[in-house]
Amino acid sequence: MSAKAVESEEQLASRYVQYFESKDIDHWWLSKHINDIAGTDAVPDPDVIKACLNACRRLNDIAIAVRFMEIVNFKCGPRAKQIMPYIMQEVEPTLQELGIPTPQALGMDKPQLALEDVYDM
């Protein structure tokens, strides 16, 4: 049996916010923490998303910020239409303040080379 303590959602979110708010975070650690979030079975808290976006901006890495927003959308799964409006409501002021475009604003939400579905007539 494992005696490992179970971490609550609030503790997990707080830990990731601390990681991203660290002043000495570099690109490797930023990518590692984003990858860890992508590997979890949950949608990140808006506070974690905002902290990550701020870290991306501090490192001047807008590309990873846009990719992180794609990950957040992907983490919502089939319920993205219900979850993403709330997340965007919470995160939109931070995105605008930092000058980070959303994947939708860049046209990345639609496949570029997809063929039209012949059954959509």
N, C-alpha and C positions, 0 to 999 in steps of 0.2 A: 504494500500500500504506500502511496505517496502522501507525504505530509505537507505538500506544497500548498500555500495559501492561495485562495481564489481572489482575484482582483475584481473589484466592482467596476461598473461602467464609468462612474465618476472618477475613480482612481486611474483607470486606463486613459481617459481623456486628459486628465490633469498631467499625467506622465508625458503624453505626447506633446501637450502644449509646452511643458518645460523643455522638452527636447528641441522643439522648433524655436523657442524664444532664446535659446542659448546663444550668446554673442559670438562664441567661437565655433559655431557649426560651419562645416565646409560642405562642398558638393557631395562628397562621398557619404557623409552622415545624413545629409538631406535625402539622398537617393535611398539609403538603407532604411530610414524611417518611413518613407513613402512606400517602399516595397513591403515593409512589415504591415503597414495599414492595409495595403492591397491584399495581403494574405489573410487578413482576419475575415470573420464571417459577419461583419456588421458595417453599416454606413457610418463614416466618421461624424462626430459631433461638429456642429458649425464652428465652435470655438477652436477645435483642432484644425479645421479647414482654414480659418482665418489666420491662425498662427503659422501654418505651413505656407500660405500665400505670402505672408510678411517675410518669412525666411527666404523664400524664392526671390522676392524683390531685393532683400538685403544682399543676396548673392548675385543679383542681376541676371537671373536665369528665368526668363519669362516662358521659355519653351516647356520647362518642367512644371511650371505653374499651370499652364494650359493642359498638359498631360495629366496632372493631378486632378483637375476638374473633370477630365474624361473618366478617370478612375472612379471618382465619386459618383458620377452618373452611372457607370457600369455596376458599381456596388449596389445601387438601388434595384437592379434587376428588373423584373416585370412590373414593379410598382413605381418605376421612375416618374410616371405622370402624376402620382400622388405625393411622392417624397421630394422631388427636385424643386417644385415651386416654393416649398418651405425653405429648403436649403438656399435657393437663390435669393429669397427675401432676406435671409439672415446675412448672406455673404456678399450680395451685390454692392453695398456701400464700400466694402473693403476692396472689391475688384475695381471699382471706379476710382477710389482714392489712390490705388497703386498703379492704375493704368494697365491692368491685365485684362485682355479680351477673353470672352468665353469661347469654348469650342463652337457653339452655335453662331456666334458673331463672325467667326472665321470660316464658317461653312463646313466645319469638320463633322457635323452631325449627320451629313448625308454622304453616302458613298460616291466617289467621283466617277468610277468606271462601271457602275452597276447598270445592267440592262433594265429596260422597263419590263414590268411583269405583264405578260400577254393576257392574263386573266383579269387585270384591272381595267376593264373597258366599260 
